[in-house]
């Protein structure tokens, strides 16, 4: 009789406003609604970060660096550089930004998060290589740092791998 042993790699849960720094076989996950998940990656170093960003701009307000697009991306880039990543090699995968409530109101935080994230990454010359954005449902994402796969699970839909 043979047995199969499944070894689950460690996985960090990234809460609202948090950023995880990953290397090698580490994984991180987040549950997103209107928040945006930003996965930055240096393939050569197998080094990445996953941010669970809540709002588009800090506008001078205090908070964790991961809470706002403008502070999160700067913090992520600096952290990756301090660990030896080459900013010219960095690529990004974006997830989230759903419209969780009224779809026609003036306060569309999901879309504002998406727009601010794209603008900030473009200004930093970081190439977006995959996206799973918008819609009206939340997502659970899992970022595998070894392969740079981002698995997106949405209720009632087949999972997608970016």
TIMARRO-285896 format. One record per residue (C-alpha): residue number from 0; chain; x, y, z. Coordinates in nm, 3 decimals, m for minus. Layout:
BEGIN
[pt NUM; 'A'; [X; Y; Z]]
...
//
This chain:
BEGIN
[pt 0; 'A'; [0.000; 0.000; 0.000]]
[pt 1; 'A'; [0.137; 0.342; m0.091]]
[pt 2; 'A'; [0.057; 0.674; 0.066]]
[pt 3; 'A'; [0.075; 1.021; m0.071]]
[pt 4; 'A'; [0.196; 1.302; 0.147]]
[pt 5; 'A'; [0.089; 1.652; 0.060]]
[pt 6; 'A'; [0.305; 1.927; 0.201]]
[pt 7; 'A'; [0.143; 2.267; 0.202]]
[pt 8; 'A'; [0.379; 2.559; 0.162]]
[pt 9; 'A'; [0.350; 2.844; 0.409]]
[pt 10; 'A'; [0.097; 3.108; 0.311]]
[pt 11; 'A'; [0.070; 3.459; 0.450]]
[pt 12; 'A'; [m0.273; 3.620; 0.470]]
[pt 13; 'A'; [m0.249; 3.985; 0.364]]
[pt 14; 'A'; [m0.514; 4.198; 0.532]]
[pt 15; 'A'; [m0.646; 4.539; 0.434]]
[pt 16; 'A'; [m0.363; 4.793; 0.416]]
[pt 17; 'A'; [m0.092; 4.528; 0.454]]
[pt 18; 'A'; [0.198; 4.434; 0.227]]
[pt 19; 'A'; [0.377; 4.098; 0.228]]
[pt 20; 'A'; [0.733; 4.053; 0.101]]
[pt 21; 'A'; [0.793; 3.707; m0.043]]
[pt 22; 'A'; [1.087; 3.506; m0.169]]
[pt 23; 'A'; [1.120; 3.165; m0.330]]
[pt 24; 'A'; [0.847; 2.918; m0.241]]
[pt 25; 'A'; [0.648; 3.153; m0.019]]
[pt 26; 'A'; [0.285; 3.233; m0.095]]
[pt 27; 'A'; [0.047; 3.508; 0.008]]
[pt 28; 'A'; [m0.328; 3.549; m0.025]]
[pt 29; 'A'; [m0.586; 3.823; 0.017]]
[pt 30; 'A'; [m0.961; 3.864; m0.008]]
[pt 31; 'A'; [m1.049; 4.168; m0.217]]
[pt 32; 'A'; [m1.366; 4.362; m0.286]]
[pt 33; 'A'; [m1.316; 4.719; m0.404]]
[pt 34; 'A'; [m0.956; 4.697; m0.280]]
[pt 35; 'A'; [m0.679; 4.632; m0.531]]
[pt 36; 'A'; [m0.424; 4.354; m0.503]]
[pt 37; 'A'; [m0.087; 4.453; m0.647]]
[pt 38; 'A'; [0.172; 4.179; m0.699]]
[pt 39; 'A'; [0.518; 4.308; m0.797]]
[pt 40; 'A'; [0.783; 4.058; m0.900]]
[pt 41; 'A'; [1.150; 4.023; m0.993]]
[pt 42; 'A'; [1.166; 3.690; m1.176]]
[pt 43; 'A'; [1.544; 3.659; m1.166]]
[pt 44; 'A'; [1.555; 3.690; m0.786]]
[pt 45; 'A'; [1.220; 3.512; m0.724]]
[pt 46; 'A'; [1.136; 3.810; m0.506]]
[pt 47; 'A'; [0.795; 3.971; m0.481]]
[pt 48; 'A'; [0.547; 4.174; m0.284]]
[pt 49; 'A'; [0.170; 4.158; m0.251]]
[pt 50; 'A'; [m0.023; 4.463; m0.132]]
[pt 51; 'A'; [m0.390; 4.479; m0.031]]
[pt 52; 'A'; [m0.458; 4.844; m0.113]]
[pt 53; 'A'; [m0.774; 5.008; 0.023]]
[pt 54; 'A'; [m0.783; 5.366; m0.109]]
[pt 55; 'A'; [m0.641; 5.555; m0.410]]
[pt 56; 'A'; [m0.456; 5.835; m0.232]]
[pt 57; 'A'; [m0.332; 5.921; 0.114]]
[pt 58; 'A'; [m0.383; 6.297; 0.058]]
[pt 59; 'A'; [m0.150; 6.348; 0.353]]
[pt 60; 'A'; [m0.350; 6.121; 0.586]]
[pt 61; 'A'; [m0.160; 5.887; 0.817]]
[pt 62; 'A'; [m0.189; 5.512; 0.785]]
[pt 63; 'A'; [m0.006; 5.196; 0.698]]
[pt 64; 'A'; [0.191; 5.234; 0.373]]
[pt 65; 'A'; [m0.023; 4.960; 0.218]]
[pt 66; 'A'; [m0.350; 5.141; 0.278]]
[pt 67; 'A'; [m0.311; 5.388; m0.010]]
[pt 68; 'A'; [m0.200; 5.340; m0.372]]
[pt 69; 'A'; [0.045; 5.632; m0.362]]
[pt 70; 'A'; [0.226; 5.513; m0.048]]
[pt 71; 'A'; [0.199; 5.136; m0.108]]
[pt 72; 'A'; [0.368; 5.127; m0.447]]
[pt 73; 'A'; [0.653; 5.353; m0.336]]
[pt 74; 'A'; [0.706; 5.134; m0.028]]
[pt 75; 'A'; [0.697; 4.814; m0.237]]
[pt 76; 'A'; [0.948; 4.946; m0.490]]
[pt 77; 'A'; [1.184; 5.063; m0.217]]
[pt 78; 'A'; [1.159; 4.734; m0.030]]
[pt 79; 'A'; [1.227; 4.527; m0.342]]
[pt 80; 'A'; [1.525; 4.748; m0.435]]
[pt 81; 'A'; [1.666; 4.717; m0.082]]
[pt 82; 'A'; [1.656; 4.339; m0.123]]
[pt 83; 'A'; [1.842; 4.345; m0.453]]
[pt 84; 'A'; [1.561; 4.363; m0.709]]
[pt 85; 'A'; [1.631; 4.550; m1.031]]
[pt 86; 'A'; [1.350; 4.803; m1.088]]
[pt 87; 'A'; [1.386; 4.757; m1.465]]
[pt 88; 'A'; [1.297; 4.387; m1.431]]
[pt 89; 'A'; [0.988; 4.431; m1.217]]
[pt 90; 'A'; [0.653; 4.321; m1.352]]
[pt 91; 'A'; [0.308; 4.350; m1.200]]
[pt 92; 'A'; [m0.022; 4.162; m1.184]]
[pt 93; 'A'; [m0.335; 4.349; m1.072]]
[pt 94; 'A'; [m0.654; 4.212; m0.920]]
[pt 95; 'A'; [m0.967; 4.345; m0.750]]
[pt 96; 'A'; [m1.130; 4.684; m0.779]]
[pt 97; 'A'; [m1.485; 4.549; m0.784]]
[pt 98; 'A'; [m1.793; 4.768; m0.765]]
[pt 99; 'A'; [m1.938; 4.621; m0.448]]
[pt 100; 'A'; [m2.237; 4.851; m0.401]]
[pt 101; 'A'; [m2.445; 5.083; m0.621]]
[pt 102; 'A'; [m2.297; 5.076; m0.969]]
[pt 103; 'A'; [m2.407; 5.424; m1.074]]
[pt 104; 'A'; [m2.317; 5.642; m0.775]]
[pt 105; 'A'; [m2.048; 5.909; m0.769]]
[pt 106; 'A'; [m1.823; 5.721; m0.526]]
[pt 107; 'A'; [m1.682; 5.428; m0.723]]
[pt 108; 'A'; [m1.385; 5.340; m0.503]]
[pt 109; 'A'; [m1.302; 5.020; m0.694]]
[pt 110; 'A'; [m1.255; 5.207; m1.023]]
[pt 111; 'A'; [m1.071; 5.490; m0.848]]
[pt 112; 'A'; [m0.831; 5.233; m0.700]]
[pt 113; 'A'; [m0.776; 5.075; m1.041]]
[pt 114; 'A'; [m0.711; 5.412; m1.210]]
[pt 115; 'A'; [m0.472; 5.533; m0.940]]
[pt 116; 'A'; [m0.283; 5.202; m0.941]]
[pt 117; 'A'; [m0.235; 5.201; m1.318]]
[pt 118; 'A'; [m0.118; 5.565; m1.317]]
[pt 119; 'A'; [0.127; 5.511; m1.032]]
[pt 120; 'A'; [0.276; 5.199; m1.190]]
[pt 121; 'A'; [0.309; 5.372; m1.527]]
[pt 122; 'A'; [0.488; 5.666; m1.363]]
[pt 123; 'A'; [0.728; 5.419; m1.198]]
[pt 124; 'A'; [0.786; 5.237; m1.532]]
[pt 125; 'A'; [0.653; 4.907; m1.397]]
[pt 126; 'A'; [0.498; 4.689; m1.666]]
[pt 127; 'A'; [0.157; 4.535; m1.594]]
[pt 128; 'A'; [0.158; 4.183; m1.741]]
[pt 129; 'A'; [m0.186; 4.059; m1.628]]
[pt 130; 'A'; [m0.509; 4.192; m1.480]]
[pt 131; 'A'; [m0.830; 4.056; m1.328]]
[pt 132; 'A'; [m1.015; 4.377; m1.240]]
[pt 133; 'A'; [m1.360; 4.526; m1.195]]
[pt 134; 'A'; [m1.687; 4.340; m1.196]]
[pt 135; 'A'; [m1.926; 4.329; m0.903]]
[pt 136; 'A'; [m1.793; 4.035; m0.699]]
[pt 137; 'A'; [m1.511; 4.004; m0.452]]
[pt 138; 'A'; [m1.216; 3.773; m0.513]]
[pt 139; 'A'; [m0.974; 3.558; m0.318]]
[pt 140; 'A'; [m0.625; 3.575; m0.466]]
[pt 141; 'A'; [m0.317; 3.365; m0.400]]
[pt 142; 'A'; [0.028; 3.477; m0.518]]
[pt 143; 'A'; [0.293; 3.205; m0.558]]
[pt 144; 'A'; [0.632; 3.372; m0.547]]
[pt 145; 'A'; [0.821; 3.079; m0.702]]
[pt 146; 'A'; [0.622; 3.091; m1.027]]
[pt 147; 'A'; [0.462; 3.439; m1.015]]
[pt 148; 'A'; [0.125; 3.269; m1.062]]
[pt 149; 'A'; [m0.168; 3.459; m0.918]]
[pt 150; 'A'; [m0.475; 3.239; m0.875]]
[pt 151; 'A'; [m0.804; 3.430; m0.867]]
[pt 152; 'A'; [m1.113; 3.271; m0.715]]
[pt 153; 'A'; [m1.448; 3.441; m0.760]]
[pt 154; 'A'; [m1.775; 3.302; m0.620]]
[pt 155; 'A'; [m1.976; 3.122; m0.886]]
[pt 156; 'A'; [m1.696; 3.132; m1.145]]
[pt 157; 'A'; [m1.411; 2.904; m1.246]]
[pt 158; 'A'; [m1.080; 3.006; m1.093]]
[pt 159; 'A'; [m0.835; 3.189; m1.319]]
[pt 160; 'A'; [m0.456; 3.186; m1.310]]
[pt 161; 'A'; [m0.274; 3.500; m1.415]]
//
